[in-house]
């Protein structure tokens, strides 16, 4: 799947069945369904899940919690990066890994 295909899939009611859990979490966030995205991300018990979890808490405005999850992911809080830019970077990263 390409980034453009992922973006086009956001027009559907359900995510493509072949998406990884990381991309499913980001797909739901792209659909403005923070709760479902968060539920998926917190069940991914590795650094990838922690990175998505950090982004989601940053988006929520809970920076204390976001910083904790960035630390668990081994990532720094993105300086000067908008939420949209971080979401795009996450999606592209996990497409590349798929």
C-alpha positions as CSV (number, residue, x, y, z in Angstrom):
1,X,0.0,0.0,0.0
2,X,1.2,3.5,-0.8
3,X,0.6,6.6,1.2
4,X,-1.8,7.9,-1.4
5,X,-3.8,4.6,-1.3
6,X,-3.9,4.9,2.5
7,X,-5.3,8.4,2.2
8,X,-7.9,7.3,-0.3
9,X,-8.9,4.4,2.0
10,X,-10.1,7.0,4.6
11,X,-13.2,7.5,2.4
12,X,-14.3,4.0,3.3
13,X,-16.4,3.1,6.4
14,X,-13.9,0.4,7.5
15,X,-10.1,0.2,7.3
16,X,-8.7,-2.2,4.6
17,X,-8.4,-5.7,6.1
18,X,-4.7,-6.0,5.4
19,X,-3.6,-3.1,7.5
20,X,-1.2,-3.7,10.4
21,X,-2.5,-2.7,13.9
22,X,-0.2,0.4,13.7
23,X,-1.8,1.5,10.5
24,X,-5.3,0.7,11.7
25,X,-4.8,2.9,14.7
26,X,-3.6,5.7,12.4
27,X,-6.5,5.0,10.0
28,X,-9.0,5.6,12.8
29,X,-7.2,8.7,13.9
30,X,-7.4,9.9,10.3
31,X,-11.1,9.4,10.5
32,X,-11.2,11.5,13.7
33,X,-12.0,8.5,15.9
34,X,-9.5,9.1,18.6
35,X,-11.0,6.6,21.0
36,X,-10.8,3.6,18.7
37,X,-7.3,4.7,17.6
38,X,-6.2,4.9,21.2
39,X,-7.7,1.5,22.1
40,X,-5.7,-0.1,19.2
41,X,-2.5,1.7,20.0
42,X,-2.5,0.9,23.7
43,X,-2.8,-2.8,22.8
44,X,0.4,-2.7,20.7
45,X,2.9,-3.7,23.3
46,X,6.1,-2.4,21.7
47,X,7.8,0.8,20.8
48,X,5.6,1.2,17.7
49,X,2.5,1.2,19.9
50,X,4.2,3.6,22.3
51,X,5.0,6.0,19.5
52,X,1.5,6.1,18.2
53,X,0.2,6.3,21.8
54,X,2.5,9.4,22.4
55,X,1.2,11.1,19.3
56,X,-2.4,10.5,20.3
57,X,-1.8,12.0,23.8
58,X,0.0,15.0,22.2
59,X,-3.0,15.4,20.0
60,X,-5.3,15.2,23.0
61,X,-3.3,17.9,24.7
62,X,-2.0,15.7,27.5
63,X,1.7,16.6,27.0
64,X,2.8,15.0,30.3
65,X,1.4,11.6,29.2
66,X,2.6,12.1,25.7
67,X,6.2,12.7,26.9
68,X,6.0,9.5,28.9
69,X,5.0,7.5,25.8
70,X,7.6,9.2,23.6
71,X,10.2,8.0,26.2
72,X,8.8,4.5,26.1
73,X,9.1,4.6,22.3
74,X,12.7,5.8,22.4
75,X,11.6,9.0,20.6
76,X,11.9,12.7,21.3
77,X,8.8,14.9,21.3
78,X,8.8,16.3,17.8
79,X,9.9,19.9,18.0
80,X,8.3,22.2,15.4
81,X,6.3,19.4,13.8
82,X,2.6,19.9,13.5
83,X,0.2,17.1,14.5
84,X,-0.6,16.6,10.8
85,X,3.1,16.3,9.9
86,X,3.6,13.8,12.7
87,X,0.6,11.7,11.6
88,X,1.9,11.7,8.0
89,X,5.4,10.7,9.2
90,X,3.9,7.9,11.3
91,X,1.8,6.6,8.4
92,X,4.7,6.7,6.0
93,X,6.9,4.9,8.5
94,X,4.5,2.1,9.1
95,X,3.7,1.7,5.4
96,X,7.4,1.4,4.8
97,X,7.7,-1.4,7.4
98,X,4.6,-3.3,6.1
